[in-house]
Amino acid sequence: MKTNNRGKNKAKEILEEIGFDEITELSNEDLIRGFGIIYIFEQLDNADGKIIRGKKRTIIKVNSSIPYPERIRFVLAHELGHFFLHDKLELHNDNANTLNWFNVENQAKRGIQEFEANDFASELLMPERIFREFIYGKYFSPNLIKELSVRFKTSLTSIIYRLITLDVYPLFVVFINNGVVKYWRKSSDLKCWVKDITKLPPPQDSVATEYISENYDFIYKEEEKAQKISRSTWFKLGDYQEDSDFMEYCIPNRQYKTIISIIWEA
């Protein structure tokens, strides 16, 4: 799928217009009302977010059944992206498929507008300069992902994608749906050769396979979230290259049967 910088650039423009370096301390209600939009937080059927554009006013709805405030925040920012970028959208629903950064197949079906709305939300909620300043000098770990989620009040998934796209740490991220690898992305600083894994089950000796075997239950907690694996689990070894230790951390979702797996060198 082709990408562009329209979403990111528009978010920077909006932040400059309202005179904020970041909008972290603004409530959802204050954020959206500042743009003259009607905000409705209610239960929605088969949708996480919805934008309804009228002749005089626009309504944005977010599903009150979403259990995590960080997820709610990202959905709201995504809908704002549609508001500022896609004025021809008069009625539009978003769900787990369109909002998931890593579900590129479903995003592609809806066109580049979903990428642009996600990219807008990412820059609006996690301005690059402030994001980089916050993580400067910190080591990567599962706890850092949670710390970033709390700091910027956005979803774990959006944090992971922000880290991988900004090339902050040498990471390898894999998105698995229904037991099959749908998407992967590697930081340029991670010097590894990726195996042919697209449209295949994750490796048998991967942590992701353990989660699938346990029906996506959270089998590792606290300090055990990151499990030691071998380089050869996910990567090809060179002719004279010895195996070495890597770490793998998974975020499973039983409802959607998905796993986001993050791999890095130990």
NORCOR-V680483 format. One record per backbone hydrogen bond with DSSP energy under -0.5 kcal/mol. NH is the residue of the N-H (numbers start at 1). CO is the residue of the C=O. E is the energy in kcal/mol with one decimal. If there is no record, write none. Layout:
((NH & CO & E) (NH & CO & E))
//
This chain:
((9 & 5 & -2.7) (10 & 6 & -2.3) (11 & 7 & -2.1) (12 & 8 & -2.1) (13 & 9 & -2.0) (14 & 10 & -2.4) (15 & 11 & -2.5) (16 & 12 & -2.0) (17 & 13 & -2.2) (18 & 14 & -2.2) (19 & 15 & -0.8) (20 & 15 & -2.0) (23 & 124 & -0.6) (26 & 23 & -1.5) (31 & 27 & -2.6) (32 & 28 & -2.1) (33 & 29 & -2.3) (34 & 30 & -1.5) (35 & 32 & -1.2) (36 & 33 & -2.0) (37 & 32 & -1.5) (38 & 58 & -2.6) (39 & 37 & -0.5) (40 & 38 & -0.5) (40 & 60 & -2.5) (42 & 40 & -0.7) (42 & 62 & -1.5) (46 & 44 & -0.6) (48 & 94 & -3.1) (49 & 94 & -1.9) (50 & 61 & -2.3) (51 & 92 & -2.2) (52 & 59 & -3.1) (53 & 51 & -0.5) (53 & 90 & -3.0) (54 & 52 & -0.7) (54 & 57 & -2.1) (59 & 52 & -3.1) (60 & 38 & -2.7) (61 & 50 & -2.9) (62 & 40 & -2.0) (63 & 48 & -2.7) (64 & 42 & -1.6) (66 & 63 & -1.4) (72 & 68 & -2.0) (73 & 69 & -2.2) (74 & 70 & -1.8) (75 & 71 & -2.4) (76 & 72 & -2.4) (77 & 73 & -2.1) (78 & 74 & -2.4) (79 & 75 & -2.2) (80 & 76 & -2.0) (81 & 77 & -1.7) (82 & 78 & -1.6) (83 & 79 & -2.1) (84 & 80 & -2.3) (85 & 81 & -2.0) (86 & 82 & -2.5) (89 & 86 & -1.7) (90 & 88 & -1.0) (92 & 51 & -2.0) (94 & 49 & -2.8) (99 & 95 & -2.3) (100 & 96 & -1.1) (101 & 99 & -0.6) (103 & 100 & -1.0) (104 & 102 & -1.7) (107 & 103 & -2.0) (108 & 104 & -2.5) (109 & 105 & -1.3) (110 & 106 & -1.0) (110 & 107 & -0.7) (111 & 107 & -0.5) (111 & 108 & -1.0) (114 & 111 & -1.3) (116 & 112 & -2.5) (117 & 113 & -2.1) (118 & 114 & -2.1) (119 & 115 & -2.8) (120 & 116 & -2.3) (121 & 117 & -2.2) (122 & 118 & -2.4) (123 & 119 & -2.0) (124 & 120 & -2.6) (125 & 121 & -2.5) (126 & 122 & -2.2) (131 & 127 & -2.8) (132 & 128 & -2.7) (133 & 129 & -2.1) (134 & 130 & -2.0) (135 & 131 & -1.5) (136 & 132 & -0.9) (138 & 135 & -2.4) (144 & 141 & -0.6) (145 & 141 & -1.3) (146 & 142 & -1.7) (147 & 143 & -2.6) (148 & 144 & -2.7) (149 & 145 & -2.1) (150 & 146 & -2.2) (151 & 147 & -2.5) (152 & 148 & -2.6) (153 & 149 & -0.8) (154 & 149 & -1.3) (155 & 70 & -0.7) (159 & 155 & -1.8) (160 & 156 & -2.5) (161 & 157 & -2.3) (162 & 158 & -2.0) (163 & 159 & -2.3) (164 & 160 & -2.2) (165 & 161 & -2.4) (166 & 162 & -1.8) (168 & 163 & -1.6) (171 & 169 & -1.4) (172 & 263 & -2.0) (173 & 185 & -2.8) (174 & 261 & -2.6) (175 & 183 & -3.2) (176 & 174 & -0.5) (176 & 259 & -2.9) (177 & 180 & -2.6) (178 & 257 & -2.9) (180 & 177 & -1.3) (181 & 200 & -3.0) (182 & 175 & -2.8) (183 & 175 & -1.4) (185 & 173 & -2.3) (187 & 171 & -3.0) (190 & 187 & -1.3) (191 & 189 & -0.9) (192 & 190 & -1.6) (193 & 236 & -0.7) (194 & 192 & -0.6) (195 & 234 & -1.5) (197 & 195 & -1.3) (199 & 181 & -3.1) (200 & 197 & -2.0) (206 & 203 & -1.8) (210 & 206 & -1.0) (211 & 207 & -1.8) (212 & 208 & -2.0) (213 & 209 & -2.4) (214 & 210 & -1.4) (215 & 212 & -1.6) (216 & 211 & -3.1) (217 & 214 & -1.2) (219 & 217 & -1.6) (224 & 221 & -2.4) (225 & 222 & -1.7) (227 & 225 & -0.7) (227 & 248 & -2.6) (229 & 246 & -2.8) (231 & 244 & -2.7) (233 & 230 & -1.8) (234 & 230 & -0.6) (234 & 231 & -0.8) (235 & 231 & -2.1) (236 & 193 & -3.1) (241 & 238 & -1.5) (246 & 229 & -2.6) (247 & 264 & -3.3) (248 & 227 & -2.3) (249 & 262 & -2.5) (250 & 225 & -0.5) (251 & 260 & -2.4) (252 & 250 & -0.5) (253 & 258 & -2.6) (257 & 253 & -1.1) (258 & 253 & -1.7) (259 & 176 & -2.3) (260 & 251 & -1.9) (261 & 174 & -2.8) (261 & 259 & -0.6) (262 & 249 & -3.1) (263 & 172 & -2.9) (264 & 247 & -1.9) (266 & 245 & -1.7))
//
